[in-house]
Amino acid sequence: MRKLIATATSALAVAIALLAGTGSAQAEPASVVNTASRAPGYEYYDWYWTIGNCTYAGQQLMRKDPSIITYKCSQSAYKTWYLYLLR
């Protein structure tokens, strides 16, 4: 029963992502990224469902990669969060 619920939940999440136009982070066209939120020098890294996940990923990347000066999370029109890195 738990496996059935987990499978259904996963399928629902994928369907919602596809309907929202987010799909996979790698397949997302650059034109979808909210260009108004980008600052000069920042590079797009990935997208996340929540600000908490985005912030956590930014902090982890800063710990692992000394070339990253800072990061920022910006909400998209699809209510997902984009992570930008400044190197």
Contacts in CASP RR format, 6 or more apart in sequence:
PFRMAT RR
TARGET T0000
AUTHOR 0000-0000-0000
METHOD contacts of the structure
MODEL  1
MRKLIATATSALAVAIALLAGTGSAQAEPASVVNTASRAPGYEYYDWYWT
IGNCTYAGQQLMRKDPSIITYKCSQSAYKTWYLYLLR
17 23 0 8 1.000
20 78 0 8 1.000
20 79 0 8 1.000
20 80 0 8 1.000
21 32 0 8 1.000
21 78 0 8 1.000
22 28 0 8 1.000
22 47 0 8 1.000
22 78 0 8 1.000
22 80 0 8 1.000
25 46 0 8 1.000
25 47 0 8 1.000
28 47 0 8 1.000
30 44 0 8 1.000
32 76 0 8 1.000
32 78 0 8 1.000
33 44 0 8 1.000
33 76 0 8 1.000
33 82 0 8 1.000
34 74 0 8 1.000
34 75 0 8 1.000
34 76 0 8 1.000
34 77 0 8 1.000
34 82 0 8 1.000
37 74 0 8 1.000
37 75 0 8 1.000
37 82 0 8 1.000
37 84 0 8 1.000
38 44 0 8 1.000
38 74 0 8 1.000
38 84 0 8 1.000
39 72 0 8 1.000
39 84 0 8 1.000
39 86 0 8 1.000
41 86 0 8 1.000
41 87 0 8 1.000
42 72 0 8 1.000
42 84 0 8 1.000
42 85 0 8 1.000
42 86 0 8 1.000
43 84 0 8 1.000
43 85 0 8 1.000
43 86 0 8 1.000
43 87 0 8 1.000
44 82 0 8 1.000
44 83 0 8 1.000
44 84 0 8 1.000
45 57 0 8 1.000
45 58 0 8 1.000
45 61 0 8 1.000
45 71 0 8 1.000
45 82 0 8 1.000
45 83 0 8 1.000
45 84 0 8 1.000
45 85 0 8 1.000
46 57 0 8 1.000
46 82 0 8 1.000
46 83 0 8 1.000
47 76 0 8 1.000
47 80 0 8 1.000
47 81 0 8 1.000
47 82 0 8 1.000
47 83 0 8 1.000
48 54 0 8 1.000
48 57 0 8 1.000
48 73 0 8 1.000
48 80 0 8 1.000
48 81 0 8 1.000
48 82 0 8 1.000
48 83 0 8 1.000
49 80 0 8 1.000
49 81 0 8 1.000
50 81 0 8 1.000
51 73 0 8 1.000
51 75 0 8 1.000
51 81 0 8 1.000
52 73 0 8 1.000
52 81 0 8 1.000
53 81 0 8 1.000
54 73 0 8 1.000
54 81 0 8 1.000
54 82 0 8 1.000
54 83 0 8 1.000
55 73 0 8 1.000
57 83 0 8 1.000
58 68 0 8 1.000
58 71 0 8 1.000
58 73 0 8 1.000
58 83 0 8 1.000
58 85 0 8 1.000
59 71 0 8 1.000
61 68 0 8 1.000
61 71 0 8 1.000
61 85 0 8 1.000
62 68 0 8 1.000
62 70 0 8 1.000
62 71 0 8 1.000
67 87 0 8 1.000
68 85 0 8 1.000
68 86 0 8 1.000
68 87 0 8 1.000
69 86 0 8 1.000
69 87 0 8 1.000
70 85 0 8 1.000
70 86 0 8 1.000
71 83 0 8 1.000
71 84 0 8 1.000
71 85 0 8 1.000
71 86 0 8 1.000
72 83 0 8 1.000
72 84 0 8 1.000
72 86 0 8 1.000
73 81 0 8 1.000
73 82 0 8 1.000
73 83 0 8 1.000
73 84 0 8 1.000
74 81 0 8 1.000
74 82 0 8 1.000
74 84 0 8 1.000
75 81 0 8 1.000
75 82 0 8 1.000
76 82 0 8 1.000
END
